[in-house]
Amino acid sequence: MSHTTHQKKKLIARVSRLRGQLEAVERALEAERPCGEILQLLASVRGALTGLTGEVLDDHLHEHVLQAVDEKARAEAVEEISEVLRTYIR
């Protein structure tokens, strides 16, 4: 069973909050709010998404790298992280 399954309720709640923050950005744009206000909302969205990403990554490291059943599984988990990080930092 995946660590995301164990934390499913908590992760879904974070996604719901992110959705709400994105909807706030949309409303602010539709209402032609000042750009500073929109930028602040966007920064909040980015922070929330970074926090969610960090939580899933941390759980992945602990479950699939530190507690890997063997070296092959550990190497696969590290490769998954490497691929994600390459995409993330582009």
All heavy atoms as an XYZ file, in Angstrom:
707
protein
N       0.845     -1.184      0.000
C       0.000      0.000      0.000
C       0.885      1.239      0.000
O       1.849      1.330      0.733
C      -0.921     -0.035      1.215
C      -1.947      1.067      1.214
S      -3.129      0.909      2.558
C      -4.124     -0.438      1.965
N       0.534      2.192     -0.805
C       1.332      3.400     -0.975
C       1.156      4.358      0.201
O       0.112      4.397      0.848
C       0.899      4.088     -2.269
O       1.487      5.345     -2.379
N       2.205      5.139      0.452
C       2.123      6.153      1.514
C       1.061      7.198      1.190
O       0.482      7.783      2.082
C       3.481      6.809      1.758
C       4.084      7.414      0.542
N       3.865      8.705      0.171
C       4.891      6.892     -0.404
C       4.515      8.962     -0.943
N       5.140      7.876     -1.318
N       0.799      7.437     -0.105
C      -0.249      8.402     -0.445
C      -1.619      7.857     -0.060
O      -2.526      8.632      0.230
C      -0.224      8.772     -1.945
O      -0.294      7.580     -2.724
C       1.023      9.560     -2.295
N      -1.766      6.550     -0.027
C      -3.022      5.942      0.417
C      -3.193      6.129      1.913
O      -4.281      6.445      2.380
C      -3.051      4.446      0.048
O      -2.857      4.317     -1.361
C      -4.370      3.808      0.432
N      -2.097      5.967      2.658
C      -2.154      6.148      4.113
C      -2.513      7.583      4.484
O      -3.204      7.821      5.471
C      -0.810      5.793      4.763
C      -0.454      4.352      4.677
N       0.727      3.935      4.146
C      -1.121      3.237      5.041
C       0.788      2.616      4.192
N      -0.328      2.169      4.723
N      -2.034      8.543      3.716
C      -2.246      9.962      3.997
C      -3.327     10.572      3.102
O      -3.413     11.794      2.993
C      -0.925     10.723      3.789
C       0.209     10.248      4.652
C      -0.023     10.556      6.114
O      -0.668     11.537      6.462
N       0.485      9.710      6.981
N      -4.123      9.729      2.476
C      -5.071     10.182      1.454
C      -5.960     11.333      1.923
O      -6.071     12.359      1.243
C      -5.933      9.009      1.001
C      -6.930      9.355     -0.078
C      -7.726      8.117     -0.472
C      -8.756      8.436     -1.504
N      -9.486      7.221     -1.911
N      -6.571     11.206      3.073
C      -7.506     12.222      3.564
C      -6.814     13.572      3.727
O      -7.321     14.614      3.307
C      -8.118     11.760      4.881
C      -9.330     12.513      5.308
C      -9.933     11.850      6.534
C     -11.361     12.315      6.703
N     -12.042     11.614      7.786
N      -5.628     13.547      4.306
C      -4.863     14.777      4.530
C      -4.419     15.402      3.208
O      -4.520     16.620      3.015
C      -3.651     14.465      5.414
C      -2.846     15.675      5.810
C      -1.862     15.317      6.894
C      -0.517     15.033      6.286
N       0.534     14.857      7.292
N      -3.949     14.580      2.286
C      -3.491     15.091      0.990
C      -4.652     15.664      0.180
O      -4.516     16.719     -0.444
C      -2.769     13.990      0.209
C      -1.464     13.488      0.832
C      -0.948     12.269      0.074
C      -0.424     14.584      0.887
N      -5.787     14.989      0.195
C      -6.971     15.489     -0.518
C      -7.421     16.824      0.066
O      -7.813     17.740     -0.668
C      -8.124     14.455     -0.488
C      -7.725     13.190     -1.262
C      -9.420     15.044     -1.012
C      -7.529     13.367     -2.744
N      -7.342     16.966      1.382
C      -7.703     18.239      2.022
C      -6.777     19.360      1.542
O      -7.230     20.483      1.276
C      -7.642     18.104      3.547
N      -5.498     19.058      1.402
C      -4.560     20.077      0.914
C      -4.864     20.454     -0.526
O      -4.794     21.620     -0.903
C      -3.113     19.577      1.045
C      -2.668     19.506      2.509
C      -1.232     19.118      2.616
N      -0.423     20.310      2.343
C       0.760     20.533      2.873
N       1.290     19.644      3.693
N       1.436     21.624      2.576
N      -5.214     19.461     -1.345
C      -5.579     19.736     -2.738
C      -6.839     20.596     -2.789
O      -6.934     21.529     -3.598
C      -5.767     18.420     -3.533
C      -6.387     18.671     -4.897
C      -4.424     17.701     -3.683
N      -7.781     20.325     -1.920
C      -9.013     21.131     -1.875
C      -8.706     22.582     -1.519
O      -9.282     23.505     -2.093
C      -9.999     20.542     -0.867
O     -10.451     19.290     -1.312
N      -7.788     22.779     -0.570
C      -7.396     24.147     -0.216
C      -6.706     24.828     -1.398
O      -6.943     26.007     -1.667
C      -6.498     24.143      1.016
C      -7.264     23.906      2.311
C      -6.445     24.196      3.546
N      -5.281     23.352      3.706
C      -5.284     22.124      4.216
N      -6.422     21.587      4.625
N      -4.166     21.437      4.329
N      -5.872     24.083     -2.110
C      -5.214     24.629     -3.302
C      -6.248     25.050     -4.340
O      -6.133     26.116     -4.954
C      -4.287     23.583     -3.921
C      -2.839     23.640     -3.530
C      -2.127     22.357     -3.886
C      -2.174     24.809     -4.195
N      -7.248     24.200     -4.532
C      -8.307     24.519     -5.490
C      -9.002     25.820     -5.089
O      -9.246     26.696     -5.925
C      -9.333     23.385     -5.559
C     -10.393     23.593     -6.614
C     -11.407     22.450     -6.695
N     -10.769     21.176     -6.953
C     -10.717     20.163     -6.070
N     -11.260     20.285     -4.879
N     -10.126     19.034     -6.373
N      -9.255     25.973     -3.805
C      -9.873     27.200     -3.317
C      -8.995     28.416     -3.557
O      -9.477     29.489     -3.931
N      -7.696     28.251     -3.363
C      -6.775     29.360     -3.604
C      -6.733     29.726     -5.089
O      -6.698     30.904     -5.440
C      -5.380     29.006     -3.109
C      -5.281     28.974     -1.593
C      -3.914     28.519     -1.136
O      -3.417     27.472     -1.526
N      -3.304     29.334     -0.279
N      -6.741     28.733     -5.961
C      -6.759     29.007     -7.400
C      -8.058     29.700     -7.812
O      -8.057     30.600     -8.660
C      -6.575     27.719     -8.199
C      -5.144     27.221     -8.296
C      -5.103     25.821     -8.897
C      -4.297     28.166     -9.111
N      -9.154     29.296     -7.204
C     -10.428     29.960     -7.493
C     -10.402     31.412     -7.036
O     -10.973     32.286     -7.692
C     -11.580     29.188     -6.847
C     -11.856     27.859     -7.545
C     -12.798     26.951     -6.782
O     -13.182     27.281     -5.628
O     -13.157     25.906     -7.340
N      -9.698     31.688     -5.934
C      -9.553     33.071     -5.465
C      -8.762     33.895     -6.479
O      -9.084     35.060     -6.724
C      -8.880     33.096     -4.093
N      -7.747     33.285     -7.092
C      -6.978     33.979     -8.139
C      -7.898     34.288     -9.313
O      -7.902     35.410     -9.840
C      -5.772     33.130     -8.600
C      -5.111     33.752     -9.831
C      -4.765     32.963     -7.477
N      -8.681     33.308     -9.711
C      -9.605     33.509    -10.831
C     -10.599     34.641    -10.535
O     -10.826     35.517    -11.372
C     -10.350     32.211    -11.133
C     -11.283     32.303    -12.316
C     -11.975     30.992    -12.616
O     -12.087     30.128    -11.718
O     -12.429     30.834    -13.757
N     -11.154     34.616     -9.326
C     -12.103     35.676     -8.951
C     -11.436     37.045     -8.954
O     -12.022     38.038     -9.406
C     -12.717     35.385     -7.584
C     -13.745     34.270     -7.581
C     -14.496     34.189     -6.259
N     -13.618     34.037     -5.103
C     -13.195     32.874     -4.612
N     -13.549     31.747     -5.188
N     -12.421     32.835     -3.543
N     -10.208     37.107     -8.459
C      -9.479     38.380     -8.415
C      -9.212     38.893     -9.833
O      -9.332     40.090    -10.092
C      -8.171     38.209     -7.648
N      -8.869     38.007    -10.739
C      -8.641     38.412    -12.126
C      -9.935     38.901    -12.770
O      -9.951     39.927    -13.457
C      -8.049     37.252    -12.929
C      -6.602     36.889    -12.602
C      -6.240     35.551    -13.233
C      -5.658     37.982    -13.058
N     -11.009     38.160    -12.531
C     -12.307     38.558    -13.097
C     -12.757     39.911    -12.552
O     -13.359     40.704    -13.264
C     -13.357     37.482    -12.824
C     -13.163     36.242    -13.672
C     -14.121     35.121    -13.321
O     -14.829     35.210    -12.295
O     -14.146     34.133    -14.081
N     -12.440     40.169    -11.280
C     -12.840     41.425    -10.647
C     -11.851     42.554    -10.929
O     -12.028     43.665    -10.417
C     -12.980     41.216     -9.139
N     -10.823     42.247    -11.704
C      -9.796     43.223    -12.054
C      -9.163     43.851    -10.811
O      -8.951     45.057    -10.726
C     -10.359     44.285    -13.002
C     -10.842     43.687    -14.317
C     -11.438     44.710    -15.272
O     -11.423     45.924    -14.977
O     -11.925     44.276    -16.328
N      -8.833     42.969     -9.850
C      -8.171     43.411     -8.624
C      -6.766     43.897     -8.958
O      -6.196     43.540     -9.997
C      -8.094     42.260     -7.609
C      -9.448     41.657     -7.210
C     -10.360     42.624     -6.522
N      -9.707     43.214     -5.364
C     -10.115     44.313     -4.759
N     -11.174     44.959     -5.193
N      -9.477     44.777     -3.721
N      -6.153     44.687     -8.106
C      -4.795     45.184     -8.347
C      -3.791     44.032     -8.508
O      -3.927     42.977     -7.881
C      -4.480     45.996     -7.096
C      -5.801     46.314     -6.482
C      -6.718     45.189     -6.848
N      -2.798     44.263     -9.362
C      -1.832     43.203     -9.658
C      -1.078     42.755     -8.406
O      -0.739     41.578     -8.274
C      -0.881     43.605    -10.774
S       0.074     45.083    -10.443
N      -0.815     43.657     -7.478
C      -0.139     43.270     -6.242
C      -0.937     42.241     -5.460
O      -0.375     41.290     -4.904
N      -2.240     42.422     -5.423
C      -3.116     41.478     -4.728
C      -3.096     40.120     -5.434
O      -3.028     39.065     -4.784
C      -4.536     42.035     -4.702
C      -5.521     41.229     -3.893
C      -6.893     41.886     -3.867
O      -6.974     43.123     -3.729
O      -7.874     41.146     -3.983
N      -3.126     40.140     -6.748
C      -3.101     38.894     -7.525
C      -1.762     38.184     -7.330
O      -1.719     36.959     -7.147
C      -3.396     39.172     -9.006
C      -4.846     39.654     -9.150
C      -3.143     37.932     -9.869
C      -5.197     40.233    -10.499
N      -0.684     38.954     -7.342
C       0.628     38.349     -7.115
C       0.715     37.700     -5.739
O       1.313     36.631     -5.581
C       1.735     39.390     -7.292
C       1.990     39.822     -8.736
C       2.868     41.061     -8.771
C       2.614     38.684     -9.533
N       0.118     38.327     -4.739
C       0.119     37.754     -3.391
C      -0.668     36.440     -3.370
O      -0.233     35.458     -2.759
C      -0.481     38.746     -2.387
C      -0.372     38.297     -0.957
C       1.070     38.133     -0.514
O       1.905     38.984     -0.753
N       1.372     37.021      0.120
N      -1.797     36.416     -4.057
C      -2.586     35.182     -4.145
C      -1.790     34.083     -4.858
O      -1.792     32.928     -4.429
C      -3.899     35.438     -4.882
C      -4.932     36.286     -4.150
C      -6.062     36.692     -5.095
C      -5.481     35.539     -2.943
N      -1.108     34.454     -5.930
C      -0.292     33.485     -6.671
C       0.853     32.941     -5.813
O       1.168     31.746     -5.869
C       0.249     34.106     -7.955
C      -0.792     34.368     -9.045
C      -0.203     35.240    -10.142
C      -1.332     33.061     -9.601
N       1.456     33.813     -5.022
C       2.524     33.371     -4.125
C       1.990     32.370     -3.100
O       2.663     31.382     -2.768
C       3.163     34.565     -3.429
N       0.772     32.598     -2.642
C       0.153     31.665     -1.694
C      -0.088     30.307     -2.339
O       0.141     29.266     -1.720
C      -1.166     32.234     -1.178
O      -0.942     33.406     -0.445
N      -0.558     30.330     -3.593
C      -0.792     29.078     -4.320
C       0.528     28.323     -4.484
O       0.602     27.111     -4.244
C      -1.444     29.344     -5.699
C      -1.467     28.089     -6.557
C      -2.847     29.897     -5.530
N       1.553     29.051     -4.896
C       2.856     28.415     -5.096
C       3.372     27.811     -3.792
O       3.886     26.693     -3.769
C       3.858     29.412     -5.653
C       5.194     28.772     -5.926
C       6.159     29.726     -6.561
N       7.376     29.006     -6.876
C       8.534     29.567     -7.041
N       8.655     30.871     -6.971
N       9.594     28.855     -7.311
N       3.241     28.545     -2.708
C       3.685     28.030     -1.411
C       2.929     26.783     -1.004
O       3.520     25.817     -0.511
N       1.622     26.788     -1.222
C       0.810     25.622     -0.869
C       1.181     24.416     -1.726
O       1.286     23.288     -1.229
C      -0.672     25.948     -1.018
N       1.402     24.639     -3.008
C       1.785     23.540     -3.899
C       3.173     23.011     -3.543
O       3.399     21.798     -3.515
C       1.741     23.997     -5.360
C       2.041     22.921     -6.399
C       1.085     21.739     -6.263
C       1.962     23.511     -7.789
N       4.087     23.911     -3.220
C       5.429     23.491     -2.801
C       5.354     22.675     -1.515
O       6.044     21.668     -1.369
C       6.346     24.721     -2.632
O       6.446     25.381     -3.897
C       7.730     24.329     -2.146
N       4.507     23.094     -0.593
C       4.332     22.352      0.654
C       3.780     20.952      0.419
O       4.249     19.972      1.010
N       2.799     20.848     -0.450
C       2.218     19.547     -0.785
C       3.262     18.664     -1.465
O       3.411     17.482     -1.124
C       1.000     19.732     -1.686
C       0.332     18.464     -2.220
C      -0.158     17.577     -1.088
C      -0.815     18.839     -3.153
N       4.002     19.236     -2.398
C       5.057     18.493     -3.089
C       6.098     17.996     -2.089
O       6.510     16.835     -2.130
C       5.727     19.378     -4.158
O       4.741     19.824     -5.079
C       6.822     18.622     -4.898
N       6.503     18.857     -1.188
C       7.488     18.476     -0.181
C       7.001     17.359      0.717
O       7.761     16.441      1.060
N       5.733     17.402      1.075
C       5.185     16.361      1.938
C       5.176     15.001      1.243
O       5.579     13.985      1.819
C       3.767     16.732      2.370
C       3.187     15.773      3.371
C       1.887     16.263      3.976
O       1.638     17.482      3.974
O       1.132     15.412      4.450
N       4.726     14.980     -0.012
C       4.699     13.720     -0.763
C       6.125     13.221     -0.998
O       6.407     12.026     -0.854
C       3.918     13.869     -2.092
C       4.020     12.608     -2.936
C       2.447     14.191     -1.803
N       7.039     14.125     -1.313
C       8.431     13.748     -1.528
C       9.051     13.191     -0.246
O       9.735     12.157     -0.270
C       9.231     14.952     -2.030
C      10.716     14.732     -2.286
C      10.940     13.644     -3.328
C      11.355     16.035     -2.735
N       8.812     13.841      0.872
C       9.338     13.377      2.152
C       8.814     11.980      2.478
O       9.582     11.095      2.868
C       8.957     14.371      3.254
C       9.594     14.019      4.577
O      10.841     14.007      4.653
O       8.845     13.737      5.541
N       7.520     11.775      2.298
C       6.932     10.454      2.537
C       7.546      9.413      1.597
O       7.825      8.292      1.998
C       5.420     10.485      2.357
C       4.700     11.239      3.462
O       5.321     11.511      4.514
O       3.506     11.558      3.278
N       7.764      9.802      0.337
C       8.363      8.895     -0.643
C       9.772      8.489     -0.205
O      10.130      7.306     -0.252
C       8.407      9.566     -2.021
C       9.007      8.705     -3.089
N       8.273      7.757     -3.768
C      10.257      8.650     -3.598
C       9.057      7.151     -4.652
N      10.267      7.685     -4.564
N      10.549      9.471      0.210
C      11.911      9.177      0.668
C      11.914      8.204      1.842
O      12.688      7.240      1.861
C      12.630     10.469      1.067
C      13.080     11.363     -0.069
C      13.513     12.718      0.474
C      14.193     10.717     -0.857
N      11.039      8.444      2.804
C      11.012      7.584      3.982
C      10.514      6.175      3.659
O      11.095      5.193      4.115
C      10.159      8.217      5.095
C      10.874      9.292      5.808
N      10.834     10.605      5.398
C      11.694      9.259      6.876
C      11.582     11.333      6.193
N      12.119     10.541      7.104
N       9.446      6.090      2.888
C       8.869      4.762      2.639
C       9.621      3.975      1.576
O       9.852      2.781      1.742
C       7.399      4.884      2.232
C       6.779      3.512      2.019
C       5.282      3.527      2.093
O       4.722      4.250      2.924
O       4.668      2.807      1.293
N       9.999      4.621      0.488
C      10.559      3.877     -0.644
C      12.077      3.881     -0.712
O      12.648      3.069     -1.437
C       9.983      4.414     -1.959
C       8.502      4.277     -2.037
N       7.868      3.065     -2.161
C       7.517      5.207     -1.990
C       6.553      3.247     -2.196
N       6.319      4.540     -2.087
N      12.727      4.802     -0.010
C      14.188      4.820     -0.023
C      14.720      4.268      1.304
O      15.428      3.267      1.325
C      14.739      6.233     -0.313
C      16.262      6.248     -0.241
C      14.273      6.716     -1.687
N      14.365      4.912      2.408
C      14.882      4.460      3.703
C      14.398      3.066      4.088
O      15.149      2.284      4.662
C      14.499      5.448      4.803
C      15.217      6.789      4.783
C      14.684      7.686      5.890
C      16.713      6.601      4.921
N      13.139      2.760      3.762
C      12.574      1.472      4.157
C      12.392      0.530      2.963
O      11.549     -0.361      2.997
C      11.227      1.701      4.853
C      11.349      2.510      6.114
C       9.998      2.826      6.739
O       8.979      2.283      6.361
N      10.004      3.702      7.721
N      13.197      0.712      1.944
C      13.106     -0.139      0.753
C      13.357     -1.593      1.133
O      14.168     -1.892      2.009
C      14.113      0.313     -0.295
N      12.655     -2.490      0.442
C      12.788     -3.914      0.753
C      14.135     -4.481      0.301
O      14.624     -5.441      0.879
C      11.637     -4.740      0.139
C      10.317     -4.378      0.782
C      11.565     -4.563     -1.369
N      14.736     -3.872     -0.717
C      16.053     -4.311     -1.186
C      16.707     -3.176     -1.969
O      16.108     -2.118     -2.174
C      15.951     -5.586     -2.029
C      15.030     -5.449     -3.233
O      14.915     -4.336     -3.804
O      14.422     -6.466     -3.624
N      17.930     -3.402     -2.387
C      18.676     -2.358     -3.097
C      18.062     -2.020     -4.455
O      18.120     -0.879     -4.895
C      20.145     -2.763     -3.261
C      20.954     -2.613     -1.991
C      20.889     -1.207     -1.413
O      21.078     -0.217     -2.157
O      20.638     -1.087     -0.208
N      17.476     -2.995     -5.116
C      16.831     -2.740     -6.413
C      15.659     -1.782     -6.233
O      15.507     -0.816     -6.978
C      16.351     -4.050     -7.038
C      15.718     -3.870     -8.404
C      15.324     -5.221     -8.996
C      14.828     -5.078    -10.409
N      13.430     -4.844    -10.550
N      14.833     -2.026     -5.216
C      13.695     -1.143     -4.935
C      14.182      0.246     -4.548
O      13.599      1.258     -4.950
C      12.821     -1.734     -3.827
N      15.258      0.312     -3.780
C      15.823      1.600     -3.364
C      16.305      2.376     -4.595
O      16.032      3.560     -4.742
C      16.968      1.406     -2.380
C      17.535      2.690     -1.811
C      18.687      2.472     -0.831
N      18.639      1.271     -0.034
C      17.952      1.130      1.108
N      17.249      2.141      1.580
N      17.974     -0.006      1.781
N      17.013      1.694     -5.503
C      17.516      2.341     -6.715
C      16.362      2.845     -7.584
O      16.442      3.945     -8.149
C      18.398      1.374     -7.499
N      15.290      2.074     -7.687
C      14.119      2.498     -8.465
C      13.482      3.740     -7.852
O      13.086      4.666     -8.564
C      13.103      1.363     -8.564
C      13.554      0.230     -9.471
C      12.641     -0.989     -9.411
O      11.650     -0.979     -8.639
O      12.924     -1.950    -10.143
N      13.375      3.763     -6.529
C      12.787      4.915     -5.839
C      13.635      6.163     -6.028
O      13.105      7.257     -6.254
C      12.609      4.606     -4.353
N      14.942      6.003     -5.974
C      15.836      7.141     -6.181
C      15.719      7.641     -7.618
O      15.693      8.856     -7.867
C      17.296      6.769     -5.832
C      18.266      7.835     -6.304
C      17.434      6.546     -4.330
N      15.614      6.740     -8.572
C      15.458      7.138     -9.970
C      14.147      7.903    -10.177
O      14.114      8.893    -10.909
C      15.522      5.921    -10.900
C      15.483      6.270    -12.360
C      16.575      7.244    -12.800
O      17.697      7.202    -12.255
O      16.299      8.062    -13.697
N      13.078      7.462     -9.528
C      11.800      8.192     -9.609
C      11.971      9.624     -9.109
O      11.507     10.569     -9.749
C      10.721      7.500     -8.768
C      10.157      6.256     -9.362
C       9.131      5.597     -8.448
O       9.098      5.878     -7.237
O       8.357      4.792     -8.974
N      12.638      9.766     -7.978
C      12.866     11.098     -7.415
C      13.715     11.937     -8.364
O      13.429     13.117     -8.593
C      13.536     11.003     -6.030
C      12.580     10.380     -5.031
C      13.994     12.372     -5.546
C      13.227      9.985     -3.724
N      14.733     11.337     -8.928
C      15.603     12.061     -9.864
C      14.821     12.577    -11.062
O      15.000     13.720    -11.485
C      16.740     11.160    -10.339
O      17.608     10.868     -9.288
N      13.945     11.742    -11.613
C      13.129     12.156    -12.761
C      12.216     13.319    -12.390
O      12.095     14.288    -13.140
C      12.303     10.981    -13.271
C      13.112      9.929    -13.991
C      12.267      8.738    -14.414
O      11.041      8.929    -14.661
O      12.815      7.635    -14.499
N      11.589     13.227    -11.238
C      10.695     14.296    -10.792
C      11.471     15.583    -10.579
O      11.033     16.657    -10.997
C       9.941     13.883     -9.510
C       9.232     15.060     -8.875
C       8.953     12.760     -9.797
N      12.618     15.491     -9.935
C      13.421     16.687     -9.677
C      13.894     17.340    -10.968
O      13.905     18.566    -11.081
C      14.601     16.363     -8.766
C      14.241     16.053     -7.321
C      15.477     15.624     -6.539
C      13.563     17.234     -6.651
N      14.274     16.531    -11.953
C      14.675     17.094    -13.237
C      13.517     17.880    -13.866
O      13.701     18.977    -14.400
C      15.142     15.996    -14.201
C      16.574     15.564    -13.974
C      17.088     14.696    -15.111
N      16.454     13.394    -15.166
C      16.810     12.323    -14.449
N      17.820     12.415    -13.615
N      16.177     11.187    -14.573
N      12.329     17.341    -13.786
C      11.149     18.025    -14.307
C      10.838     19.277    -13.486
O      10.532     20.335    -14.024
C       9.927     17.088    -14.304
O      10.235     15.940    -15.081
C       8.700     17.766    -14.860
N      10.942     19.166    -12.178
C      10.574     20.233    -11.262
C      11.471     21.458    -11.408
O      10.996     22.597    -11.323
C      10.651     19.699     -9.823
C      10.014     20.593     -8.794
C       8.634     20.688     -8.676
C      10.797     21.338     -7.935
C       8.050     21.499     -7.724
C      10.217     22.146     -6.969
C       8.847     22.223     -6.878
O       8.276     23.023     -5.931
N      12.758     21.251    -11.681
C      13.673     22.388    -11.724
C      13.828     22.990    -13.111
O      14.572     23.945    -13.279
C      15.065     22.030    -11.141
C      15.714     20.910    -11.917
C      14.958     21.705     -9.680
C      17.136     20.598    -11.468
N      13.136     22.482    -14.080
C      13.187     23.077    -15.439
C      12.573     24.429    -15.470
O      11.692     24.827    -14.863
C      12.444     22.205    -16.431
C      13.244     21.018    -16.857
C      12.532     20.331    -17.981
N      12.958     18.948    -17.949
C      12.413     18.019    -18.667
N      11.415     18.275    -19.449
N      12.850     16.791    -18.623
